[in-house]
């Protein structure tokens, strides 16, 4: 059964998601974002490779020509309430840690990943699952997370291409947006939902976005929650 997926993001009023670029610079609150994350259920969360790289502590894993591992699930810990899940199709992130904020890291890979990278993940105690031969398909990713990790509720937290891909696949059930009174103002900056890159993108498979709740918070931040009804 598909997990209930909430896309939880913070954005400027022009929809951009890199707080270090916003004006005024002090408008964003990371602490409030995490507080809202917890209010949404403190569930397992998922990010893409670029966002995941921000948590990494190593530059790279060493070559290990002798390493040979089957392309099967490897989970050093399974007695877990919440996982930190990172999509890293080809295995680019060298972690140097096994958790983020106490949530064990699980990487979603394709079978094209190198054996040396799998050796590095095992050395760091980072779990991994596979969802594709050479590319990650959102539908397959969600199915694998439900089957292998037992996840029934998932917070999708970026970046914009990952969020957009899940939305185009009809997988997002709710959108939680922390709207910050700041402006990015630059063209081409990452957005909460980025496109596929197609010259003539198809319309998103959404019928309605129904407002579930809204709350004005400290500093003029507005928390908006929408229910997504698929087309």
N, CA and C atoms as a LAMMPS dump frame, in Angstrom:
ITEM: TIMESTEP
0
ITEM: NUMBER OF ATOMS
693
ITEM: BOX BOUNDS ff ff ff
-5.0000000000000000e+02 5.0000000000000000e+02
-5.0000000000000000e+02 5.0000000000000000e+02
-5.0000000000000000e+02 5.0000000000000000e+02
ITEM: ATOMS id mol type element x y z
1 1 1 N 0.848 -1.203 0
2 1 2 C 0 0 0
3 1 3 C 0.879 1.246 0
4 2 1 N 0.496 2.255 -0.784
5 2 2 C 1.302 3.465 -0.896
6 2 3 C 1.303 4.254 0.405
7 3 1 N 2.475 4.743 0.831
8 3 2 C 2.505 5.63 1.998
9 3 3 C 1.715 6.912 1.745
10 4 1 N 1.234 7.516 2.82
11 4 2 C 0.641 8.847 2.734
12 4 3 C 1.801 9.835 2.65
13 5 1 N 1.868 10.611 1.569
14 5 2 C 3.028 11.469 1.314
15 5 3 C 2.643 12.933 1.454
16 6 1 N 3.368 13.614 2.339
17 6 2 C 3.191 15.057 2.55
18 6 3 C 4.45 15.754 2.065
19 7 1 N 4.298 16.626 1.09
20 7 2 C 5.446 17.435 0.652
21 7 3 C 5.538 18.642 1.57
22 8 1 N 6.594 18.699 2.379
23 8 2 C 6.781 19.752 3.379
24 8 3 C 7.97 20.605 2.966
25 9 1 N 7.708 21.886 2.671
26 9 2 C 8.757 22.772 2.187
27 9 3 C 8.617 24.162 2.791
28 10 1 N 9.74 24.894 2.8
29 10 2 C 9.734 26.326 3.098
30 10 3 C 10.108 27.059 1.82
31 11 1 N 9.405 28.139 1.532
32 11 2 C 9.749 28.904 0.333
33 11 3 C 9.602 30.396 0.599
34 12 1 N 10.286 31.176 -0.217
35 12 2 C 10.072 32.624 -0.239
36 12 3 C 8.712 32.89 -0.884
37 13 1 N 8.258 34.138 -0.879
38 13 2 C 6.949 34.428 -1.452
39 13 3 C 6.966 34.31 -2.98
40 14 1 N 8.148 34.249 -3.591
41 14 2 C 8.206 33.969 -5.021
42 14 3 C 8.535 32.502 -5.308
43 15 1 N 8.327 31.643 -4.299
44 15 2 C 8.37 30.204 -4.516
45 15 3 C 9.743 29.575 -4.556
46 16 1 N 10.777 30.286 -4.155
47 16 2 C 12.15 29.765 -4.217
48 16 3 C 12.544 29.13 -2.882
49 17 1 N 13.543 28.232 -2.923
50 17 2 C 13.777 27.387 -1.741
51 17 3 C 15.206 27.421 -1.196
52 18 1 N 16.013 28.392 -1.587
53 18 2 C 17.367 28.51 -1.028
54 18 3 C 17.422 29.729 -0.103
55 19 1 N 17.238 29.52 1.208
56 19 2 C 17.137 30.661 2.138
57 19 3 C 18.354 31.578 2.129
58 20 1 N 19.529 31.036 1.82
59 20 2 C 20.724 31.879 1.838
60 20 3 C 20.683 32.964 0.761
61 21 1 N 19.762 32.858 -0.199
62 21 2 C 19.639 33.843 -1.274
63 21 3 C 18.552 34.881 -0.989
64 22 1 N 17.782 34.691 0.092
65 22 2 C 16.591 35.513 0.287
66 22 3 C 16.9 36.869 0.918
67 23 1 N 16.02 37.828 0.63
68 23 2 C 16.069 39.151 1.255
69 23 3 C 14.7 39.447 1.863
70 24 1 N 14.637 39.85 3.143
71 24 2 C 15.748 40.02 4.092
72 24 3 C 16.334 38.682 4.528
73 25 1 N 17.587 38.707 4.908
74 25 2 C 18.32 37.468 5.155
75 25 3 C 17.885 36.732 6.416
76 26 1 N 17.303 37.436 7.379
77 26 2 C 16.952 36.781 8.635
78 26 3 C 15.506 36.327 8.734
79 27 1 N 14.798 36.313 7.623
80 27 2 C 13.364 36.017 7.681
81 27 3 C 13.076 34.539 7.929
82 28 1 N 13.95 33.656 7.456
83 28 2 C 13.692 32.222 7.561
84 28 3 C 14.036 31.707 8.963
85 29 1 N 13.318 30.658 9.386
86 29 2 C 13.588 30.027 10.688
87 29 3 C 13.7 28.52 10.492
88 30 1 N 14.936 28.01 10.554
89 30 2 C 15.135 26.563 10.451
90 30 3 C 14.479 25.846 11.631
91 31 1 N 14.527 26.469 12.805
92 31 2 C 13.94 25.851 14.001
93 31 3 C 12.434 25.678 13.829
94 32 1 N 11.772 26.691 13.27
95 32 2 C 10.331 26.596 13.053
96 32 3 C 10.02 25.534 12.004
97 33 1 N 10.829 25.459 10.968
98 33 2 C 10.617 24.427 9.941
99 33 3 C 10.655 23.036 10.569
100 34 1 N 11.634 22.778 11.439
101 34 2 C 11.74 21.48 12.092
102 34 3 C 10.584 21.257 13.063
103 35 1 N 10.121 22.308 13.707
104 35 2 C 8.973 22.18 14.603
105 35 3 C 7.73 21.754 13.816
106 36 1 N 7.536 22.341 12.65
107 36 2 C 6.399 21.962 11.807
108 36 3 C 6.556 20.541 11.283
109 37 1 N 7.784 20.161 10.954
110 37 2 C 8.074 18.777 10.559
111 37 3 C 7.573 17.814 11.636
112 38 1 N 7.882 18.119 12.883
113 38 2 C 7.452 17.252 13.986
114 38 3 C 5.932 17.269 14.147
115 39 1 N 5.321 18.421 13.944
116 39 2 C 3.865 18.503 14.063
117 39 3 C 3.163 17.666 13
118 40 1 N 3.824 17.486 11.877
119 40 2 C 3.239 16.682 10.802
120 40 3 C 3.339 15.183 11.086
121 41 1 N 3.953 14.818 12.18
122 41 2 C 3.963 13.419 12.577
123 41 3 C 5.326 12.845 12.846
124 42 1 N 6.4 13.621 12.558
125 42 2 C 7.741 13.112 12.814
126 42 3 C 8.044 11.834 12.066
127 43 1 N 7.457 11.697 10.881
128 43 2 C 7.589 10.467 10.113
129 43 3 C 8.933 10.403 9.4
130 44 1 N 9.177 9.287 8.714
131 44 2 C 10.345 9.191 7.839
132 44 3 C 10.276 10.304 6.8
133 45 1 N 11.446 10.767 6.383
134 45 2 C 11.511 11.869 5.432
135 45 3 C 12.421 11.502 4.273
136 46 1 N 12.175 12.139 3.136
137 46 2 C 12.906 11.818 1.911
138 46 3 C 13.381 13.094 1.237
139 47 1 N 14.657 13.076 0.798
140 47 2 C 15.226 14.186 0.037
141 47 3 C 16.018 13.63 -1.143
142 48 1 N 16.344 14.516 -2.072
143 48 2 C 17.15 14.134 -3.224
144 48 3 C 18.638 14.203 -2.944
145 49 1 N 19.426 13.899 -3.981
146 49 2 C 20.877 13.807 -3.804
147 49 3 C 21.492 15.148 -3.42
148 50 1 N 21.076 16.236 -4.071
149 50 2 C 21.691 17.54 -3.795
150 50 3 C 21.433 17.952 -2.35
151 51 1 N 20.202 17.782 -1.893
152 51 2 C 19.889 18.09 -0.493
153 51 3 C 20.628 17.148 0.446
154 52 1 N 20.656 15.861 0.111
155 52 2 C 21.352 14.888 0.94
156 52 3 C 22.836 15.174 1.08
157 53 1 N 23.447 15.702 0.02
158 53 2 C 24.888 15.989 0.041
159 53 3 C 25.247 16.973 1.152
160 54 1 N 24.298 17.821 1.526
161 54 2 C 24.561 18.812 2.573
162 54 3 C 24.861 18.16 3.918
163 55 1 N 24.425 16.909 4.11
164 55 2 C 24.641 16.219 5.381
165 55 3 C 25.91 15.366 5.386
166 56 1 N 26.554 15.212 4.246
167 56 2 C 27.695 14.297 4.125
168 56 3 C 28.933 14.854 4.82
169 57 1 N 29.772 13.927 5.328
170 57 2 C 30.983 14.321 6.043
171 57 3 C 32.259 13.784 5.395
172 58 1 N 32.124 13 4.322
173 58 2 C 33.307 12.497 3.625
174 58 3 C 33.318 13.03 2.194
175 59 1 N 34.504 13.068 1.621
176 59 2 C 34.636 13.539 0.24
177 59 3 C 34.272 12.448 -0.757
178 60 1 N 34.762 11.237 -0.505
179 60 2 C 34.517 10.129 -1.429
180 60 3 C 34.874 8.825 -0.733
181 61 1 N 34.348 7.735 -1.263
182 61 2 C 34.745 6.416 -0.802
183 61 3 C 35.905 5.909 -1.657
184 62 1 N 36.843 5.16 -1.056
185 62 2 C 37.999 4.668 -1.825
186 62 3 C 37.595 3.574 -2.812
187 63 1 N 38.397 3.436 -3.864
188 63 2 C 38.205 2.323 -4.798
189 63 3 C 38.492 1.011 -4.08
190 64 1 N 37.684 0.014 -4.363
191 64 2 C 37.886 -1.321 -3.803
192 64 3 C 37.634 -2.341 -4.912
193 65 1 N 38.626 -2.594 -5.755
194 65 2 C 38.428 -3.487 -6.894
195 65 3 C 37.965 -4.88 -6.488
196 66 1 N 38.294 -5.29 -5.269
197 66 2 C 37.95 -6.647 -4.823
198 66 3 C 36.51 -6.755 -4.31
199 67 1 N 35.845 -5.613 -4.095
200 67 2 C 34.517 -5.62 -3.483
201 67 3 C 33.469 -6.18 -4.446
202 68 1 N 32.64 -7.081 -3.947
203 68 2 C 31.544 -7.653 -4.73
204 68 3 C 30.34 -7.832 -3.802
205 69 1 N 29.233 -7.201 -4.141
206 69 2 C 28.037 -7.298 -3.319
207 69 3 C 26.819 -7.53 -4.2
208 70 1 N 25.879 -8.34 -3.733
209 70 2 C 24.63 -8.512 -4.484
210 70 3 C 23.805 -7.243 -4.429
211 71 1 N 22.985 -7.032 -5.445
212 71 2 C 22.119 -5.851 -5.471
213 71 3 C 20.808 -6.18 -4.751
214 72 1 N 20.956 -6.341 -3.437
215 72 2 C 19.823 -6.653 -2.571
216 72 3 C 19.802 -5.689 -1.393
217 73 1 N 18.677 -5.618 -0.724
218 73 2 C 18.494 -4.703 0.404
219 73 3 C 19.51 -4.998 1.504
220 74 1 N 20.079 -3.923 2.088
221 74 2 C 20.961 -4.067 3.24
222 74 3 C 20.556 -3.006 4.259
223 75 1 N 20.05 -3.458 5.405
224 75 2 C 19.575 -2.556 6.453
225 75 3 C 20.204 -2.95 7.779
226 76 1 N 21.181 -2.163 8.265
227 76 2 C 21.82 -2.504 9.538
228 76 3 C 20.894 -2.354 10.734
229 77 1 N 19.834 -1.526 10.59
230 77 2 C 18.875 -1.346 11.679
231 77 3 C 17.463 -1.362 11.102
232 78 1 N 16.577 -2.073 11.795
233 78 2 C 15.195 -2.15 11.333
234 78 3 C 14.186 -1.796 12.423
235 79 1 N 14.659 -1.613 13.652
236 79 2 C 13.759 -1.264 14.766
237 79 3 C 13.619 0.255 14.857
238 80 1 N 13.125 0.87 13.772
239 80 2 C 13.221 2.31 13.602
240 80 3 C 11.834 2.936 13.475
241 81 1 N 11.65 4.096 14.129
242 81 2 C 10.405 4.839 13.979
243 81 3 C 10.449 5.749 12.756
244 82 1 N 11.61 6.329 12.447
245 82 2 C 11.719 7.256 11.317
246 82 3 C 13.09 7.108 10.666
247 83 1 N 13.084 7.009 9.341
248 83 2 C 14.316 6.95 8.562
249 83 3 C 14.538 8.282 7.847
250 84 1 N 15.811 8.596 7.607
251 84 2 C 16.175 9.667 6.698
252 84 3 C 16.533 9.046 5.358
253 85 1 N 15.684 9.222 4.367
254 85 2 C 15.827 8.525 3.081
255 85 3 C 16.351 9.496 2.04
256 86 1 N 17.364 9.073 1.304
257 86 2 C 17.999 9.93 0.309
258 86 3 C 18.05 9.198 -1.028
259 87 1 N 17.562 9.855 -2.083
260 87 2 C 17.647 9.297 -3.427
261 87 3 C 19.016 9.635 -4.007
262 88 1 N 19.78 8.606 -4.332
263 88 2 C 21.148 8.801 -4.84
264 88 3 C 21.4 7.722 -5.895
265 89 1 N 20.835 7.915 -7.071
266 89 2 C 20.731 6.862 -8.086
267 89 3 C 22.052 6.146 -8.359
268 90 1 N 23.129 6.89 -8.581
269 90 2 C 24.411 6.287 -8.969
270 90 3 C 25.408 6.196 -7.816
271 91 1 N 25.006 6.6 -6.612
272 91 2 C 25.898 6.503 -5.468
273 91 3 C 26.987 7.558 -5.498
274 92 1 N 26.611 8.819 -5.308
275 92 2 C 27.561 9.926 -5.335
276 92 3 C 27.945 10.424 -3.95
277 93 1 N 27.12 10.14 -2.932
278 93 2 C 27.334 10.729 -1.609
279 93 3 C 28.15 9.78 -0.729
280 94 1 N 29.272 10.274 -0.209
281 94 2 C 30.066 9.546 0.785
282 94 3 C 29.704 10.129 2.149
283 95 1 N 29.11 9.328 3.01
284 95 2 C 28.421 9.873 4.171
285 95 3 C 29.319 10.201 5.353
286 96 1 N 30.119 9.265 5.831
287 96 2 C 30.896 9.512 7.034
288 96 3 C 30.045 9.608 8.276
289 97 1 N 28.829 9.123 8.208
290 97 2 C 27.883 9.13 9.324
291 97 3 C 26.797 8.116 8.993
292 98 1 N 26.031 7.702 9.989
293 98 2 C 24.982 6.72 9.747
294 98 3 C 23.593 7.258 10.011
295 99 1 N 23.497 8.49 10.537
296 99 2 C 22.174 9.049 10.826
297 99 3 C 22.206 10.561 10.663
298 100 1 N 21.028 11.151 10.57
299 100 2 C 20.863 12.603 10.568
300 100 3 C 19.851 12.932 11.66
301 101 1 N 20.309 13.631 12.685
302 101 2 C 19.424 13.981 13.783
303 101 3 C 18.827 12.786 14.492
304 102 1 N 19.549 11.665 14.489
305 102 2 C 19.072 10.455 15.131
306 102 3 C 18.279 9.54 14.222
307 103 1 N 17.924 10.004 13.02
308 103 2 C 17.193 9.175 12.065
309 103 3 C 18.2 8.427 11.186
310 104 1 N 18.223 7.085 11.225
311 104 2 C 19.17 6.325 10.406
312 104 3 C 18.996 6.615 8.917
313 105 1 N 20.109 6.75 8.225
314 105 2 C 20.082 7.038 6.789
315 105 3 C 19.848 5.753 6.007
316 106 1 N 18.926 5.822 5.04
317 106 2 C 18.75 4.759 4.053
318 106 3 C 18.821 5.411 2.677
319 107 1 N 19.705 4.899 1.83
320 107 2 C 19.896 5.443 0.496
321 107 3 C 19.141 4.58 -0.514
322 108 1 N 18.451 5.24 -1.435
323 108 2 C 17.783 4.542 -2.533
324 108 3 C 18.679 4.636 -3.766
325 109 1 N 19.128 3.481 -4.239
326 109 2 C 20.096 3.382 -5.326
327 109 3 C 19.49 2.687 -6.538
328 110 1 N 20.198 2.799 -7.672
329 110 2 C 19.927 1.913 -8.793
330 110 3 C 20.989 0.814 -8.793
331 111 1 N 20.735 -0.222 -9.576
332 111 2 C 21.674 -1.342 -9.633
333 111 3 C 22.951 -0.983 -10.39
334 112 1 N 23.007 0.226 -10.954
335 112 2 C 24.212 0.677 -11.643
336 112 3 C 25.28 1.186 -10.677
337 113 1 N 24.987 1.245 -9.384
338 113 2 C 25.949 1.73 -8.4
339 113 3 C 27.156 0.797 -8.343
340 114 1 N 28.319 1.339 -7.987
341 114 2 C 29.535 0.526 -7.933
342 114 3 C 29.596 -0.297 -6.651
343 115 1 N 30.316 -1.407 -6.709
344 115 2 C 30.531 -2.22 -5.511
345 115 3 C 31.347 -1.464 -4.473
346 116 1 N 32.29 -0.632 -4.931
347 116 2 C 33.09 0.154 -3.99
348 116 3 C 32.2 1.089 -3.178
349 117 1 N 31.184 1.655 -3.819
350 117 2 C 30.286 2.547 -3.083
351 117 3 C 29.471 1.763 -2.06
352 118 1 N 29.018 0.576 -2.423
353 118 2 C 28.284 -0.25 -1.465
354 118 3 C 29.168 -0.605 -0.274
355 119 1 N 30.441 -0.859 -0.53
356 119 2 C 31.371 -1.144 0.565
357 119 3 C 31.487 0.053 1.5
358 120 1 N 31.542 1.259 0.931
359 120 2 C 31.619 2.461 1.751
360 120 3 C 30.376 2.67 2.589
361 121 1 N 29.205 2.428 1.996
362 121 2 C 27.956 2.562 2.746
363 121 3 C 27.918 1.596 3.926
364 122 1 N 28.332 0.364 3.681
365 122 2 C 28.358 -0.625 4.761
366 122 3 C 29.341 -0.214 5.857
367 123 1 N 30.476 0.303 5.453
368 123 2 C 31.476 0.752 6.429
369 123 3 C 30.912 1.863 7.319
370 124 1 N 30.111 2.746 6.741
371 124 2 C 29.519 3.849 7.501
372 124 3 C 28.246 3.45 8.243
373 125 1 N 27.746 2.238 7.993
374 125 2 C 26.505 1.814 8.623
375 125 3 C 25.271 2.432 8.014
376 126 1 N 25.366 2.795 6.723
377 126 2 C 24.244 3.396 5.997
378 126 3 C 23.491 2.303 5.244
379 127 1 N 22.195 2.177 5.516
380 127 2 C 21.389 1.18 4.83
381 127 3 C 21.105 1.573 3.395
382 128 1 N 20.733 0.591 2.581
383 128 2 C 20.386 0.909 1.189
384 128 3 C 19.371 -0.079 0.636
385 129 1 N 18.586 0.433 -0.316
386 129 2 C 17.631 -0.364 -1.078
387 129 3 C 17.81 0.003 -2.548
388 130 1 N 17.226 -0.805 -3.43
389 130 2 C 17.347 -0.573 -4.874
390 130 3 C 15.972 -0.351 -5.481
391 131 1 N 15.903 0.597 -6.441
392 131 2 C 14.623 0.902 -7.094
393 131 3 C 14.867 1.265 -8.554
394 132 1 N 15.402 0.325 -9.323
395 132 2 C 15.62 0.574 -10.738
396 132 3 C 16.969 0.079 -11.205
397 133 1 N 17.102 -0.102 -12.511
398 133 2 C 18.363 -0.556 -13.097
399 133 3 C 19.356 0.598 -13.239
400 134 1 N 18.916 1.682 -13.908
401 134 2 C 19.813 2.827 -14.131
402 134 3 C 19.184 4.159 -13.737
403 135 1 N 17.869 4.189 -13.577
404 135 2 C 17.17 5.417 -13.203
405 135 3 C 16.168 5.109 -12.097
406 136 1 N 15.888 6.123 -11.271
407 136 2 C 14.919 5.971 -10.195
408 136 3 C 13.56 6.473 -10.668
409 137 1 N 12.575 5.596 -10.582
410 137 2 C 11.209 5.959 -10.921
411 137 3 C 10.44 6.183 -9.619
412 138 1 N 9.764 7.349 -9.469
413 138 2 C 9.082 7.629 -8.196
414 138 3 C 8.107 6.543 -7.765
415 139 1 N 7.366 5.977 -8.706
416 139 2 C 6.411 4.924 -8.347
417 139 3 C 7.13 3.717 -7.747
418 140 1 N 8.243 3.324 -8.349
419 140 2 C 8.998 2.179 -7.842
420 140 3 C 9.648 2.503 -6.505
421 141 1 N 10.156 3.728 -6.368
422 141 2 C 10.753 4.146 -5.092
423 141 3 C 9.744 3.996 -3.959
424 142 1 N 8.544 4.501 -4.159
425 142 2 C 7.507 4.451 -3.125
426 142 3 C 7.131 3.01 -2.803
427 143 1 N 7.018 2.173 -3.836
428 143 2 C 6.676 0.764 -3.616
429 143 3 C 7.75 0.053 -2.804
430 144 1 N 9.009 0.331 -3.095
431 144 2 C 10.121 -0.301 -2.382
432 144 3 C 10.149 0.157 -0.923
433 145 1 N 9.942 1.453 -0.683
434 145 2 C 9.967 1.958 0.689
435 145 3 C 8.851 1.348 1.529
436 146 1 N 7.69 1.151 0.915
437 146 2 C 6.585 0.533 1.638
438 146 3 C 6.882 -0.934 1.926
439 147 1 N 7.423 -1.644 0.928
440 147 2 C 7.646 -3.081 1.077
441 147 3 C 8.826 -3.401 1.98
442 148 1 N 9.933 -2.674 1.826
443 148 2 C 11.166 -3.021 2.532
444 148 3 C 11.302 -2.342 3.892
445 149 1 N 10.75 -1.133 4.035
446 149 2 C 10.897 -0.388 5.292
447 149 3 C 9.591 -0.287 6.067
448 150 1 N 8.502 -0.725 5.469
449 150 2 C 7.209 -0.656 6.149
450 150 3 C 6.707 0.755 6.363
451 151 1 N 7.113 1.682 5.489
452 151 2 C 6.75 3.083 5.671
453 151 3 C 5.316 3.318 5.202
454 152 1 N 4.498 3.914 6.081
455 152 2 C 3.123 4.239 5.712
456 152 3 C 2.856 5.741 5.711
457 153 1 N 3.856 6.53 6.118
458 153 2 C 3.726 7.989 6.124
459 153 3 C 5.104 8.565 5.829
460 154 1 N 5.177 9.5 4.873
461 154 2 C 6.475 9.986 4.408
462 154 3 C 6.407 11.481 4.18
463 155 1 N 7.418 12.207 4.699
464 155 2 C 7.548 13.633 4.443
465 155 3 C 8.545 13.836 3.305
466 156 1 N 8.066 14.375 2.203
467 156 2 C 8.881 14.66 1.025
468 156 3 C 9.391 16.089 1.155
469 157 1 N 10.744 16.249 1.223
470 157 2 C 11.301 17.549 1.587
471 157 3 C 12.36 18.062 0.612
472 158 1 N 12.189 17.75 -0.673
473 158 2 C 13.016 18.387 -1.692
474 158 3 C 14.252 17.636 -2.083
475 159 1 N 14.895 18.248 -3.066
476 159 2 C 14.678 19.536 -3.727
477 159 3 C 13.501 19.564 -4.706
478 160 1 N 13.506 20.656 -5.497
479 160 2 C 12.395 20.922 -6.375
480 160 3 C 12.168 19.879 -7.449
481 161 1 N 13.242 19.283 -7.979
482 161 2 C 13.086 18.271 -9.028
483 161 3 C 12.462 16.998 -8.457
484 162 1 N 12.878 16.612 -7.25
485 162 2 C 12.286 15.438 -6.604
486 162 3 C 10.816 15.699 -6.306
487 163 1 N 10.515 16.857 -5.72
488 163 2 C 9.128 17.197 -5.426
489 163 3 C 8.281 17.198 -6.698
490 164 1 N 8.803 17.831 -7.747
491 164 2 C 8.068 17.898 -9.003
492 164 3 C 7.832 16.526 -9.607
493 165 1 N 8.841 15.654 -9.523
494 165 2 C 8.704 14.304 -10.056
495 165 3 C 7.633 13.509 -9.333
496 166 1 N 7.598 13.617 -8.011
497 166 2 C 6.576 12.911 -7.236
498 166 3 C 5.184 13.488 -7.513
499 167 1 N 5.104 14.807 -7.688
500 167 2 C 3.814 15.431 -7.981
501 167 3 C 3.316 15.002 -9.359
502 168 1 N 4.205 14.988 -10.351
503 168 2 C 3.81 14.553 -11.705
504 168 3 C 3.383 13.091 -11.719
505 169 1 N 3.959 12.291 -10.808
506 169 2 C 3.605 10.874 -10.733
507 169 3 C 2.319 10.629 -9.953
508 170 1 N 1.7 11.694 -9.434
509 170 2 C 0.46 11.555 -8.694
510 170 3 C 0.623 10.944 -7.322
511 171 1 N 1.787 11.131 -6.701
512 171 2 C 2.095 10.466 -5.443
513 171 3 C 1.917 11.353 -4.216
514 172 1 N 1.764 12.657 -4.402
515 172 2 C 1.695 13.584 -3.272
516 172 3 C 0.246 13.72 -2.812
517 173 1 N 0.007 13.462 -1.511
518 173 2 C -1.339 13.541 -0.932
519 173 3 C -1.62 14.897 -0.287
520 174 1 N -0.58 15.53 0.262
521 174 2 C -0.738 16.836 0.894
522 174 3 C 0.485 17.697 0.581
523 175 1 N 0.27 19.015 0.62
524 175 2 C 1.378 19.967 0.53
525 175 3 C 1.358 20.833 1.781
526 176 1 N 2.481 20.857 2.485
527 176 2 C 2.667 21.702 3.659
528 176 3 C 3.71 22.756 3.287
529 177 1 N 3.278 24.005 3.216
530 177 2 C 4.163 25.07 2.758
531 177 3 C 4.343 26.114 3.849
532 178 1 N 5.579 26.294 4.269
533 178 2 C 5.946 27.35 5.204
534 178 3 C 6.383 28.549 4.365
535 179 1 N 5.488 29.518 4.23
536 179 2 C 5.719 30.662 3.346
537 179 3 C 6.393 31.781 4.132
538 180 1 N 7.613 32.104 3.743
539 180 2 C 8.457 33.043 4.49
540 180 3 C 8.387 34.424 3.835
541 181 1 N 8.23 35.507 4.618
542 181 2 C 8.166 36.856 4.045
543 181 3 C 9.541 37.335 3.586
544 182 1 N 9.979 36.759 2.49
545 182 2 C 11.268 37.101 1.887
546 182 3 C 11.148 36.877 0.386
547 183 1 N 12.075 37.454 -0.358
548 183 2 C 12.064 37.347 -1.821
549 183 3 C 13.442 36.9 -2.295
550 184 1 N 13.443 35.961 -3.225
551 184 2 C 14.693 35.567 -3.888
552 184 3 C 14.965 36.526 -5.038
553 185 1 N 14.018 36.605 -5.979
554 185 2 C 14.1 37.611 -7.036
555 185 3 C 14.943 37.26 -8.231
556 186 1 N 15.566 36.069 -8.229
557 186 2 C 16.435 35.696 -9.343
558 186 3 C 15.741 34.688 -10.249
559 187 1 N 15.877 34.852 -11.544
560 187 2 C 15.31 33.889 -12.481
561 187 3 C 16.139 32.612 -12.457
562 188 1 N 15.457 31.474 -12.595
563 188 2 C 16.15 30.191 -12.656
564 188 3 C 16.529 29.606 -11.316
565 189 1 N 16.209 30.275 -10.209
566 189 2 C 16.528 29.729 -8.891
567 189 3 C 15.64 28.521 -8.61
568 190 1 N 16.134 27.543 -7.829
569 190 2 C 15.326 26.357 -7.527
570 190 3 C 14.01 26.729 -6.872
571 191 1 N 12.944 26.025 -7.295
572 191 2 C 11.609 26.286 -6.789
573 191 3 C 11.121 25.096 -5.975
574 192 1 N 10.016 25.288 -5.257
575 192 2 C 9.451 24.203 -4.451
576 192 3 C 9.082 23.008 -5.324
577 193 1 N 8.606 23.281 -6.549
578 193 2 C 8.294 22.24 -7.517
579 193 3 C 8.895 22.652 -8.848
580 194 1 N 9.924 21.922 -9.272
581 194 2 C 10.571 22.22 -10.542
582 194 3 C 10.056 21.29 -11.626
583 195 1 N 10.14 21.762 -12.87
584 195 2 C 9.611 21.025 -14.003
585 195 3 C 10.494 19.878 -14.442
586 196 1 N 9.983 19.136 -15.412
587 196 2 C 10.693 17.962 -15.932
588 196 3 C 11.749 18.328 -16.955
589 197 1 N 11.715 19.57 -17.457
590 197 2 C 12.651 19.975 -18.503
591 197 3 C 12.1 19.789 -19.901
592 198 1 N 10.921 19.18 -20.025
593 198 2 C 10.304 18.991 -21.341
594 198 3 C 9.901 20.345 -21.908
595 199 1 N 10.042 20.5 -23.228
596 199 2 C 9.733 21.773 -23.86
597 199 3 C 8.245 22.094 -23.773
598 200 1 N 7.407 21.057 -23.805
599 200 2 C 5.967 21.243 -23.668
600 200 3 C 5.459 20.307 -22.568
601 201 1 N 5.687 20.669 -21.312
602 201 2 C 5.31 19.772 -20.207
603 201 3 C 3.808 19.54 -20.139
604 202 1 N 3.43 18.317 -19.788
605 202 2 C 2.021 17.997 -19.619
606 202 3 C 1.503 18.628 -18.335
607 203 1 N 0.219 18.869 -18.294
608 203 2 C -0.382 19.389 -17.068
609 203 3 C -0.225 18.369 -15.942
610 204 1 N -0.08 18.886 -14.735
611 204 2 C 0.041 18.008 -13.578
612 204 3 C -1.283 17.263 -13.345
613 205 1 N -1.208 16.015 -12.878
614 205 2 C -2.429 15.23 -12.673
615 205 3 C -3.141 15.593 -11.372
616 206 1 N -3.564 16.866 -11.281
617 206 2 C -4.213 17.384 -10.071
618 206 3 C -5.581 17.939 -10.446
619 207 1 N -6.589 17.553 -9.683
620 207 2 C -7.92 18.106 -9.88
621 207 3 C -8.102 19.36 -9.042
622 208 1 N -7.822 19.258 -7.728
623 208 2 C -7.951 20.409 -6.847
624 208 3 C -6.864 20.391 -5.781
625 209 1 N -6.565 21.585 -5.265
626 209 2 C -5.763 21.765 -4.06
627 209 3 C -6.682 22.408 -3.031
628 210 1 N -7.118 21.63 -2.057
629 210 2 C -8.08 22.114 -1.069
630 210 3 C -7.343 22.565 0.182
631 211 1 N -7.583 23.803 0.591
632 211 2 C -6.935 24.333 1.785
633 211 3 C -7.445 23.607 3.024
634 212 1 N -6.529 22.964 3.752
635 212 2 C -6.876 22.245 4.976
636 212 3 C -6.757 23.134 6.207
637 213 1 N -5.695 23.971 6.229
638 213 2 C -5.488 24.855 7.377
639 213 3 C -4.514 25.95 6.991
640 214 1 N -4.568 27.049 7.755
641 214 2 C -3.595 28.127 7.571
642 214 3 C -3.347 28.755 8.931
643 215 1 N -2.11 29.146 9.158
644 215 2 C -1.737 29.684 10.462
645 215 3 C -0.64 30.723 10.289
646 216 1 N -0.869 31.913 10.866
647 216 2 C 0.148 32.961 10.853
648 216 3 C 1.056 32.743 12.059
649 217 1 N 2.365 32.719 11.81
650 217 2 C 3.327 32.388 12.845
651 217 3 C 4.267 33.567 13.085
652 218 1 N 5.199 33.394 14.02
653 218 2 C 6.134 34.464 14.362
654 218 3 C 6.878 34.946 13.119
655 219 1 N 7.122 36.254 13.071
656 219 2 C 7.899 36.827 11.986
657 219 3 C 7.136 36.967 10.687
658 220 1 N 5.8 36.791 10.737
659 220 2 C 5.01 36.923 9.517
660 220 3 C 5.027 35.695 8.628
661 221 1 N 5.593 34.592 9.111
662 221 2 C 5.577 33.333 8.368
663 221 3 C 4.156 32.772 8.381
664 222 1 N 3.72 32.251 7.244
665 222 2 C 2.39 31.654 7.134
666 222 3 C 2.545 30.181 6.792
667 223 1 N 1.884 29.325 7.582
668 223 2 C 1.921 27.882 7.33
669 223 3 C 0.617 27.479 6.642
670 224 1 N 0.743 26.962 5.432
671 224 2 C -0.396 26.567 4.621
672 224 3 C -0.36 25.059 4.406
673 225 1 N -1.53 24.427 4.533
674 225 2 C -1.62 22.996 4.237
675 225 3 C -2.751 22.754 3.231
676 226 1 N -2.433 22.006 2.2
677 226 2 C -3.39 21.705 1.145
678 226 3 C -3.529 20.203 0.958
679 227 1 N -4.744 19.757 0.713
680 227 2 C -4.988 18.381 0.321
681 227 3 C -4.988 18.312 -1.205
682 228 1 N -4.25 17.35 -1.75
683 228 2 C -4.145 17.196 -3.191
684 228 3 C -5.156 16.154 -3.649
685 229 1 N -6.069 16.556 -4.53
686 229 2 C -7.004 15.61 -5.122
687 229 3 C -6.552 15.319 -6.533
688 230 1 N -6.23 14.061 -6.839
689 230 2 C -5.701 13.756 -8.171
690 230 3 C -6.751 13.894 -9.255
691 231 1 N -6.28 14.164 -10.451
692 231 2 C -7.186 14.264 -11.597
693 231 3 C -7.745 12.896 -11.94
